[in-house]
Amino acid sequence: MLSLALLTYALSLSSAVRGQVTTPTNGDIDATCKQIAATISNASEVFFPSSPEYTADNAHAFSSSSAASTCSVEPGSAQDIGAILRIIGSTRIPFAVKSGGHASNPGFSSTTGVQISMARFRNITVNSTAGTVEVGPGLTWDEVYTELESAGVVVIGGRIAGVGVAGLLLGAGYSYKSSQFGLGIDNIVGIEVVLPNGTFTTVTSKDEDLWFALRGGMNNFGIVTKFTLKSFSQGQVWAGTLVYSPDQLDAFNQAFSKVAQNNDTKAALVGEFAYTSEAVSPGVVVFYDAPTPPAGLFDDLLSIPTVSNDVSTRSFADFVLSTNSTNPPPILRGFYSGVSLTEYTPAILNVLANETLFWGNKLTPLDTNVSIVAALEPFNSGVFSHGSDSAFPPDRSRALFPSVINFVWSNASLDNTMAQSLRESTDAAHAAALAKGQNVSDASPYINYALFDTPVELLYGENLPRLQAIKKEIDPEDVMGLAGGFKV
């Protein structure tokens, strides 16, 4: 099994994280928690330390992404979320909103203030007449796919089990089916959202500014309570994971580069370089959206001897569940950083493999739990052509393929070392792409792979002024600025 799901988790909560505010006293936060508890309806509930609900509400996939909030609240209605936001806006208490808890950066969906968990928003409603599915933000994508299996439909969402619905969609959302249908945000029909002033509304393509801002704008514009998504018929798929020994690296690079250039939009790949014992082991998830792929399409990868191979014809939900390595031991820390590429040539693949080897050799002696992984994600050249203008990507005229370098460790004293090493590795990969003629000088990294200190100017490019104007109009008191994240 690839360790592809170890795409994780940044440094330590610091002033470098946008949106953090001067922490009020514990008494101030505690008073706000009690005020929320006295205001919300019976559909919602506030929890304090020592309760199992509090523990679950604060839990994240990696320890470096978690924080000990003063209280947690599980709202059960949009009305109660409105009341919570009005109280937080008046008391100026820091807060966070958690969907699946898979956020890669500390302080982005965690806080020492009020932790809002969307765990009670778990609705899934299929509308076969309209060809849509309503999905609650408290679900993970594997839960969505499993529930939809009996209806014979699927929506465009995450690729890894354990990833939350809201975080992926608010950050744009790549899918195994993105070459066919675009990003997750390109397949949204409506978004029910509680605005920063506590009112709630349903946003569609008729609402020009919020429609633009919410699709890729992260947590800057309110709290989403429901997504209405296009649905697509779904039968069995041919998919699974191939893992190779280090001595097959050169053969893998040649084969992956060749297969990645195919024009069949039903095909998808996620490659990986994993550091193992002073060497690099390549691997790949192969996917075809039919029971059997066309003859020869994946032969270059299939002909290389493997260490393991679980490729089979199976249901889409079963395939996604097979990637479930998202629950590592709670001692593990980590973060990751993305670099965008326009193609995966053997030369650039060799650079990424060498980065994996270099940092593995350098960092593994510092911590026995170190894991170094680079993930490779090619798509069809028309991947951005399926949707209208949105906050992200800032430029839809060229396809960008998200690559991500992942560091995982356990010793908290190594946080700064790991962060700086990751920055250097990402910079080296970007410089190599430029040197090899790729048009990526101003390429935005995929937001959900961006390290916590990535400038918002790089993420949103020419879209940033418009996003800032929309934010000022709907959130003049900067309520959403009390939550961490990439703040516009």
N, C-alpha and C positions, 0 to 999 in steps of 0.2 A: 504494500500500500504506500503510495506517495505520501510524503508529509506536507502536501500542498496546502493543507488547511492551517499550517503554522505560519500564516501570513499575519504577523502580529507585531506589535504593541510597544509604544514609544516610551521613552525616557521617564522622567518624574514630573509631577505637577509643578509648574514653575511659571514665572512671569512671562516666559516665552509663549505660553499657550494663550491665544487670543480669547478674549471674552471673560477671563478670570477677573474677579473684583476683589477689593480689600475685604477680607473675611470678617463679618460681624462677630460679635461675641456669641458664645454658646447659648447664653440666655436669650439673646435676640432671636436666634434660629429656633430654639426650643419654643419660644412664645409663638412664632409663626406656625410651627408644626401644630400646636394646640389650637390656634385660630383656624387653621385648615380643618382639623378634626371636628371642630364645633360648627363648621359651615357646610361641609359637604353632606350629601344625602346618604341614605343607607346603601346605595349602590356602590359606594366607595369606602375606603378605610385607610387610616394612618397606622403605621407600625413603628416600633422603637426597637433599639438593640436588644438582643436576646430572643426575639421572636423569629420563628423560621421564615415567616414572610419577609421580614426585614432582611434576613440573610440572603434569601433568593432575589429580592429586589435589587440588592447592591452587587450581586455576583456578576463577574465578567469572565470571559474565557481565560484571561491571563491576569495574574496578580497585579501587574503594573498598570492595568487598566481600571482597577477597582479603587474605591475610596470608602471610608466609613462615614456615611451621611448621618446627620443628627436624627433624621427620621426618614421613612419612606412612605409614599402614598400610592395606592393603587386606585386610580379613578375608574369608575364604571360607566360614566356618561360624559358626553361632550359638555353638558351643562356644568358638571362638577369640575372639569378641566378649566372651564371659563372662570369659575369661582376661585380656583387655585391660582390661576395666572393673575387675577385681579389682586389677590392678597399678596402674592410675591412681588408684583409691581409696586404695591404701596409700601411694603416693608423693605424692599431692595435686598432680599436675601438670595444668595446664590442657589441655583438649582440645576438639575440635569434631567434629561428625558432618556429613558432606556427602552429599546424595543427588544432585540435579541441578546444584547450584551456582547456583541462581537466587534464593537468599535475598536479600532486599532490604536487610538491615542488616549492616554489618561486625561481625565477631565473633560472629555468630549461627551460622554454619556454617564459620567460619575461626578460626585461632588461631596463636599463635607457639609453641605447645606441640606436642601430638600431634594430627595431622590424620587422622581416621578417614574413609576414603572407602568408600562402599558399592558401589563400581563392580562388584564380583564377584557381587552379588546381583541377577541379571538374569533370573530365571526367569519364564516366563509359561506357566501350565498351565490349559487349558480343561477344565472338568468339565461337559459338556453335560447329564448326568443331574441333577446338583445345581443347574444353572443358575448356576454360579459360575466365577470366574477367579482363580487365584492369581498375584499380581504381586510381583516383587521391588522393593525400594526403590532399586536402582541404575539403574532405567530412567527415561526421560522419557516423558511421556504420548503424544507423537507416535509413539515406538517401540512403545508398547503398542497404540495404535489400528491402526498398520500391521500388526502381527503378528496382531491379531484379525480383520482384514478378511476373510481367507480362511475364517474360521469363521462369518462372518456375524453376529457379536455385538460388543457394545461395553460398556464400563463407564463409570461416572460419574466423570470426572476433569477435568484441566485443559483450558483453551481455547487455550493458546499453545504452539507448538512450542518445545521446549527446557526446559520446566518439569519438575522432578523429581517423581516419584511421592510420596515420603515427605513432603516439605515441604508440598505442597499438602494432602494428606490430614490431616496432623497439625494443620494450621491450619483445618480444616473443609472447604474446597474447593468453590467455585462452578464450575458447568459450564454449557455451552449447553443441557443437558437438566435443569437444576435446577428449572425450573418444573414439569416433569413428575414428576421422581423425587426431588427434594430435593438436599441437599448431598452431597458425596462421602462424608462420614462417615455419612450416613444410609443408605448402600448398602454398608457394610462388614458382612461376616458374621463374620470372625475376624481377629485380629491376633496374629502371632507376635512376641514381644518378649523381648529380653534385659533383665532387671531390673537395677537398679543394683548389686545384690550379686553379679552374675555368673550367676545362674540364669536359665533361660529357660522360657517358658510360652506357651500359646496362650490369648488372652483372647477371650471371646465375651459375649453378652448375659447369660449366667448369672453372670458375674463382675462384680457390680454396680458396685463402686467403680472398678476399673481400666477397665472398659468406658466408664464415664462420663468418666474422666480422660483416657484416651488419645485420645478423639475431640474434638479441638480443644485439647488440653493441650500441644501442641508437644513440646519435647524434655525435659520435666521428669520423665518416668517411666520412661525406659529407651531402648533402641535397637531399633527395629522392624526385623525381618528378612524379614517377609512380610505382605502384606495379602491376605485372601480377600474378593473383591468380588462382589456380585450382577452377573449379566450380563443384557443385553437384546438382543433381535434388532435388527439394524441394516441397513437398506437405504440407498439413496442419499438424500442431502439436497440441499436447495436453499439455497445459501449463497454469500456472498462479501462484498466490500468496495466501498462507494460513497464516493467522495471528491468534495467540492464546492468551488467557489471561494468566497472570502470574501464576495462580494456576495450569496451565497445563505444567509447566516447566519440571518436572520430567518425565512425560509421553512423552513429546517431545524429551527429551534427549535419552530415550530408543528407540523411534521410528526412530529418525533421524539416530542414530548409526546403527540400523538394515538395514534400506533402503539404507544407504550409502555403504553398503557392497555388494550390488547386482552386478552381472557381466554383466548386460545388457548394452552394450555400447551406446544404443540409449537413455538411461536415464541420467538425470542430476539433481543435487540439488544445491541450494545456500541457506544455512541456515543463521539465524540471531538471535542475542540477542540484544534487544534494551532497554535501560534504560527508564523507565516510572514511575514517581511518587513513588520513593523509592522501585521499584520492577523491574523485568526483564520480558519483553514480548518476547517470542520466535516466530519465523515465518520462512517460507521457501518458496522459489520459486521452484516449481516442473516442470519438463520438460520431455516430451517424444517425440521423433522424428517420430511420426506417429499420425494419427487422434485419436487413442485409445491405451492406454498402455495395456500390458498383464494383465490379471486378477490377482489381489492380489499384484502387484508390489509395489504400493504406499499405500496399505490399512492401514498400521500402522499409517501413517501420516493423512490419510483421516478420520480415525475413531475417532480422537481427536476432541472434540467440538471446533469450530473456532469463532473468533470475526468477521472475514471477509474471503471470499473465492471467487476468481474470476477465478478459473480454468475452462477452456473450450477448445473446439476444435476450432482452429483459424489459421490464416496465421502466418508464422514466423515473418513477419514484424509487424503485429498487436501486437503480443506478446511482442516483444522488445519495441515497442512504449509505451506499457502499463507500462513499468518500468521507464518512463520519469519523474524522480524527480531530474533532474540534473541542474535545474535553480533556486537555492535558492535565498533568498533576498541578495542583494549585500553587506549588512553589515557583512555577515557571514564570519568567518575565519575558518581555520581548517587544519588538517593534519592527516595522518594515517601511520601505520607501520605494516609490514607483518611478520608473523612467519610461517614457513613451518612445516607441520606435515606429518606423514606417515599413520595415521588412526584417526578416530573420535570415540573414545570409550565414553560410558556414563561418565566415570570419567574425561576425558579431556574436554568434553563438560561442565561438571559441573564447572571445573576450569575457563573456558572462561566466563561462566555465572556469576560466582562469581567476576571475574575481572570487568565485566560490572557493576555489582551492587556496588562494592566497590568504583570505580572511579566516578560513577554517584552520589553516596551519598556525596562524598568528594568535587566534582567540581561543581555540580549544584548550591550550595549556592553562588558561586562566580560570576555567570553570568546566567541570566534567559534564555539565548539562547543556553546553553550547551546541546549537544547531544552526547551520548556515545553509540556506536554500535560495535559489533563484528560480522564479517561475516565468514561463514564456507563453504568451497568449496571442497568437495570430488570429485575425478575422478576415473576412472578405473585404475588398477595397471599398465596398459600398456600405459598410457598417453604419456610418453616420447619415446615410441618405434616407432613412426610413421615417424621420421625424422632423418636426418644425423647430424653429429657433428656441433654445432653452438656455438656462443659466450655464449649464455644462452640457456638451463641450462648447467652448467659446468659438470654435471654428469647425464647421461641419464640411468644409470644402475638401478636406483630406482625411484619410483614415489614419488613426493612431492606434498602435497596438500596445496595450498596457503590459509592461514587465515589472516584476516586483522582486526586490531582494529582501530576504527575511533573516533576522537574527533573533535567536531565542537563547535564554540563559536563566540562571537562578539566583546569582549573587547580586544583591541590590547595589553593592558598592561599585559594580562595573557599569552602571547605567551610563555615565558620561563617556566611558571608553567605547561602549557599544554604539552609542548615538553618533559619536564622531567617526567611528569606523564605517558605519553605514553611510553617512554623508559622503565620505571619501569614495566608497565603492560605487554609489549611485552617480557621483560626479564623473568617475572614471568611465562608467558605461555610457553616459551621455556624451562625453568627449570622444570616445571611440566611435560612436554612431556619427557624430559630426565629421570626424576625420575620414570616415568611409563614405561620405557624401549623402548621408540621410538628412532630409529637411526637417530638423527637429530643434533648431536653435531657440525657438520660442514655444515649443510644444508643451502643453499642459500635462502634468501627470494626472492619471486617473485619481479623482478626489478620494475615493475609498482606499487608495494605496498611498496617499500622500503623508509624509512624516509631519508630525505636529507643528513644526516651525516653517512649513512651506508657505511662502508669501501668497496672500490671496490674489495679488496682482498676476502671479504666474498661473494660478488655478483658473481664474475667470477672464483674464486678458481684457479685451475691449468690452466685455459684458459688465465689468465691475462698476463703472459709473451708473449704468442703468439699474443694477441691483441695489446700489447704495441709495439711489433716488426712491425706489420702491420701498426699501426698508425704512427710510425716513418718513415716508407717507403713512405706512401702516403701523409703524412702531416708533412714534416720536419720542416715547419715554425710554426706549431701548430696553424693554423688558427682556427680549430674547438675548440681549447682551449679558444678562446675568447668568446665562448658561455658557459653558465653554464651547469650543469648536472653532471652525474657520469663520471668523466674523467679518462680514462686509460692512 
